[in-house]
Amino acid sequence: HQGLDLAGLWSPIRLTLELATVTTVVLLIIGTPIAWWLARSKAKWKEAVAAVVALPLVLPPTVLGFYLL
């Protein structure tokens, strides 16, 4: 009888939770000031910064579309 190996399951779950926590904290530290600046700034290069910030949202569908061609 082959059962589910629960002992080997906890290590990847722990790693996933640690990575998610660290990523969330880092992005809060970096992203909150950038969002505040983008909301209040009237700088000329505000649109360029907004475009760079939006790249992670735009690129995955673009890459997938290119891959499907």
ABEGO torsion letter per residue (X at the ends): XBBBBAAAAAAAAAAAAAAAAAAAAAAAAAAAAAAAAAAABABAAAAAAAAAAAAAAAAAAAAAAAAAX
